[in-house]
Every structure is written in C-alpha cells, then in structure tokens.
Amino acid sequence: MAAKKRLLVIGASGGIGSAVVEEASAAGWDCVRADRHSEFRVDLSEASSLEGRLKSLFAENGPFDAVVFAAGVCPIVPLQSLSASALAETMLVNCGAFVMLVKVYAACGTGGNGGRVVAVSSVSANEGWAGGAAYCASKGALSAAARALDAELAQKGVRVAAIEPGHVLTDMFRRGAGRMGVPESSAASPRSVAREILALVDPR
C-alpha cells in the first residue's frame, strides 16, 4: 500500500482551515493541524520565535507533501482609529508569517521531494472596503508574496499559489459581515473553498 500523502494546515481550528482538514482526510491525506489552539501550537504574531517554532514543527512532524496557510486576522477599523501596532500585527500574521513558513518549508520540510504550498488570500487583495485598510493591504501583500515565492522556488520543485475567495461563511465573516453590509446568503461554504484548495495541492 502506498504511503499516505501528508498535509500541514496552518490555521485549522475553524473556517476554511478546518474544512481543508476534513476534505483532505476524506480523500486519504494524513493531516497535521497547527495554530494557537491545536496540539502543535504556533502563534503567528510572535515574530521573534516564529521561525524557530516552524523549524521545530517540521523536525517533529515532517516531511510534508503540501502545506496550506489558512490563518489570518481581519480587523475592521476606521483609518482614524488604526494604530501602527495593529497594522504591523495584521501584516505579520496575514503575510509575514506565510513568507517565513515557506522559507522553512522549502529548507527543511519537504523531504527533498518538492512540494506545494497554498495560501488563503482574499478577494480583498484586489478590492477595497471601508475600515479594511490593514486587511486589504495584508491580503494584497500575501498574494504578491505567493507569486514571487513561486517564481523563486519552482526550480526546486516547490510550487506556491494563493487562492482569493470571495466572502466565505466563517466565524470571521460573521463577526464582520454586518459592519461590511454583506448578507450571509452571499457567502460561499468553507467546504467549497477547501475543495478548490485541494485541487491545487493535489493536481490530477
């Protein structure tokens, strides 16, 4: 029997990340969850310790055939109330942590066999909305980083992509939908987005 393919999901405690684990497990993948609440805890807002924690994660649980980055924060803050620290944390969690994840994965997490990485970006990478300056900027940066990393790592067999779904019915969406004026009926299910992600990590 062939060994199961292995998938690491960062940000799998709910929403899209949890749906990815469910869909991938049903498809026969061996999945490992990592976030602030899982057995392997990673706090993406801790910049000084992040790279070391990621190295430990891969040393203890790797290698992985693919990685999904589904973590993120979505502050909805009017510009006049947006602090420099809130902006910096949003950029770190939503984009900077992803870049460090890919750095460590490409160096020691693939087992030397290449791999695939998918980041969950957002339609907000290309669309703006009131109170979303920090979030939109971070998702735009995330999508751009994924393109740059794919160009750099393709020759090593590591392919990187970002998916930019529209509104998805997650707890994060529910907390902000009213303030954004978006009805829940317009949101996609996390499972539908998870299936799109799996098509990228395991193209047939």
C-alpha positions as CSV (number, residue, x, y, z in Angstrom):
1,M,0.0,0.0,0.0
2,A,1.3,3.4,-0.9
3,A,2.1,5.8,1.9
4,K,-0.5,8.5,2.6
5,K,0.4,11.9,1.3
6,R,1.0,14.3,4.2
7,L,-0.6,17.8,4.6
8,L,0.2,20.5,7.1
9,V,-2.6,23.1,7.7
10,I,-1.7,26.3,9.5
11,G,-4.9,27.8,11.0
12,A,-7.1,24.8,11.1
13,S,-9.1,25.5,14.3
14,G,-12.1,26.5,12.2
15,G,-13.4,28.0,9.0
16,I,-11.6,27.2,5.8
17,G,-8.6,25.5,7.5
18,S,-10.8,23.1,9.4
19,A,-12.7,22.3,6.1
20,V,-9.4,21.6,4.4
21,V,-8.5,19.1,7.0
22,E,-11.9,17.4,6.7
23,E,-11.8,17.3,2.9
24,A,-8.2,16.1,2.8
25,S,-8.7,13.4,5.4
26,A,-11.7,12.1,3.5
27,A,-9.5,12.0,0.4
28,G,-6.9,9.9,2.2
29,W,-4.4,12.5,3.3
30,D,-2.6,12.4,6.6
31,C,-3.2,15.8,8.1
32,V,-1.4,17.8,10.8
33,R,-3.0,20.9,12.3
34,A,-1.0,23.8,13.7
35,D,-2.3,27.0,15.2
36,R,-2.7,28.6,18.6
37,H,-5.3,26.0,19.7
38,S,-4.0,22.7,18.2
39,E,-1.7,20.1,19.7
40,F,1.2,21.8,17.9
41,R,0.8,25.4,18.9
42,V,2.1,28.2,16.6
43,D,1.5,31.8,17.4
44,L,1.9,33.7,14.2
45,S,2.0,37.1,16.0
46,E,5.2,36.2,17.9
47,A,7.8,37.4,15.3
48,S,10.9,36.6,17.4
49,S,10.0,33.0,18.0
50,L,8.1,32.1,14.8
51,E,10.9,30.8,12.6
52,G,12.2,28.6,15.5
53,R,8.7,27.2,16.1
54,L,8.2,26.4,12.5
55,K,11.6,24.6,12.3
56,S,10.5,22.5,15.3
57,L,7.2,21.7,13.7
58,F,8.9,20.3,10.6
59,A,11.5,18.5,12.6
60,E,8.9,16.8,14.8
61,N,6.2,16.2,12.2
62,G,7.6,16.4,8.7
63,P,8.2,16.0,5.9
64,F,5.0,17.2,4.2
65,D,3.9,16.9,0.6
66,A,1.9,20.1,0.9
67,V,1.1,23.0,3.2
68,V,-2.0,25.1,3.4
69,F,-1.8,28.5,5.1
70,A,-5.3,29.3,6.3
71,A,-4.5,31.6,9.2
72,G,-5.4,35.2,9.4
73,V,-6.9,38.1,11.3
74,C,-9.4,40.6,10.0
75,P,-9.5,43.9,11.9
76,I,-12.3,46.2,10.7
77,V,-11.0,49.6,11.9
78,P,-11.7,53.1,10.5
79,L,-8.5,54.8,9.4
80,Q,-8.6,57.4,12.2
81,S,-8.6,54.6,14.7
82,L,-6.0,52.3,13.1
83,S,-2.8,52.1,15.2
84,A,0.7,51.3,13.9
85,S,0.8,48.2,16.1
86,A,-2.5,46.9,14.8
87,L,-1.3,47.4,11.2
88,A,2.0,45.7,11.9
89,E,0.4,42.7,13.6
90,T,-2.1,42.3,10.7
91,M,0.7,42.4,8.1
92,L,2.8,39.9,10.2
93,V,0.0,37.3,10.8
94,N,-1.6,37.5,7.3
95,C,1.6,37.8,5.2
96,G,4.9,37.8,7.0
97,A,4.2,34.5,8.8
98,F,3.4,33.0,5.4
99,V,6.7,34.0,3.9
100,M,8.6,32.6,6.9
101,L,6.5,29.4,6.6
102,V,7.5,28.9,3.0
103,K,11.2,29.7,3.8
104,V,11.3,27.0,6.5
105,Y,9.3,24.5,4.4
106,A,11.5,24.9,1.4
107,A,14.6,24.5,3.5
108,C,13.7,21.5,5.7
109,G,10.0,20.5,5.4
110,T,9.7,18.8,2.0
111,G,11.9,15.8,2.5
112,G,13.8,16.9,-0.7
113,N,10.9,15.9,-2.9
114,G,9.5,19.3,-3.8
115,G,6.1,20.2,-2.5
116,R,3.1,22.6,-2.9
117,V,2.0,25.5,-0.7
118,V,-1.3,27.2,-1.0
119,A,-2.2,30.5,0.9
120,V,-5.7,31.5,1.6
121,S,-5.7,35.1,0.4
122,S,-9.0,37.0,-0.4
123,V,-10.9,38.9,-3.0
124,S,-9.9,41.9,-0.7
125,A,-6.4,41.6,-2.2
126,N,-7.9,43.4,-5.2
127,E,-11.0,45.1,-3.7
128,G,-11.2,47.7,-1.0
129,W,-13.9,48.5,1.6
130,A,-14.3,51.0,4.4
131,G,-12.4,50.0,7.5
132,G,-10.4,47.3,5.7
133,A,-7.1,49.1,5.0
134,A,-5.0,46.8,7.1
135,Y,-6.7,43.6,6.0
136,C,-6.8,44.5,2.3
137,A,-3.2,45.6,2.4
138,S,-2.1,42.3,4.1
139,K,-4.0,40.2,1.6
140,G,-2.7,42.1,-1.4
141,A,0.8,41.5,0.0
142,L,0.1,37.8,0.6
143,S,-1.0,37.3,-3.0
144,A,2.1,39.1,-4.3
145,A,4.4,37.2,-2.0
146,A,3.0,33.9,-3.2
147,R,3.7,34.9,-6.8
148,A,7.3,35.9,-6.0
149,L,7.9,32.8,-4.0
150,D,6.6,30.5,-6.7
151,A,9.0,32.2,-9.2
152,E,11.9,31.7,-6.9
153,L,11.2,28.2,-5.7
154,A,9.8,26.5,-8.8
155,Q,13.3,25.3,-9.9
156,K,13.5,23.4,-6.5
157,G,10.2,21.7,-7.2
158,V,8.3,23.8,-4.6
159,R,5.2,25.5,-6.1
160,V,3.4,28.3,-4.3
161,A,0.0,29.7,-5.0
162,A,-2.6,31.9,-3.4
163,I,-6.3,31.4,-3.7
164,E,-8.5,34.6,-3.5
165,P,-12.0,33.5,-2.5
166,G,-14.9,36.0,-2.1
167,H,-17.0,36.0,1.1
168,V,-16.9,32.7,2.9
169,L,-19.3,31.7,5.7
170,T,-16.8,31.5,8.6
171,D,-16.8,32.9,12.1
172,M,-14.5,35.7,10.9
173,F,-17.1,36.6,8.2
174,R,-20.0,36.5,10.7
175,R,-18.2,38.9,13.0
176,G,-17.6,41.5,10.3
177,A,-20.5,40.9,7.8
178,G,-22.8,43.3,9.5
179,R,-20.3,46.1,9.6
180,M,-19.4,45.5,6.0
181,G,-23.0,45.3,4.9
182,V,-22.7,41.9,3.4
183,P,-25.6,39.4,3.8
184,E,-24.7,35.8,4.8
185,S,-26.6,34.5,1.9
186,S,-23.9,35.8,-0.4
187,A,-21.1,33.8,1.2
188,A,-19.7,30.5,-0.1
189,S,-19.3,27.5,2.2
190,P,-15.8,26.7,3.6
191,R,-16.1,23.2,2.1
192,S,-16.4,24.6,-1.4
193,V,-13.2,26.7,-0.9
194,A,-11.5,23.7,0.6
195,R,-12.1,21.6,-2.5
196,E,-10.6,24.3,-4.6
197,I,-7.5,24.3,-2.4
198,L,-7.1,20.6,-2.6
199,A,-7.3,20.8,-6.4
200,L,-4.2,23.0,-6.2
201,V,-2.2,20.9,-3.7
202,D,-3.0,17.6,-5.5
203,P,-3.5,18.4,-9.2
204,R,-4.6,15.4,-11.3
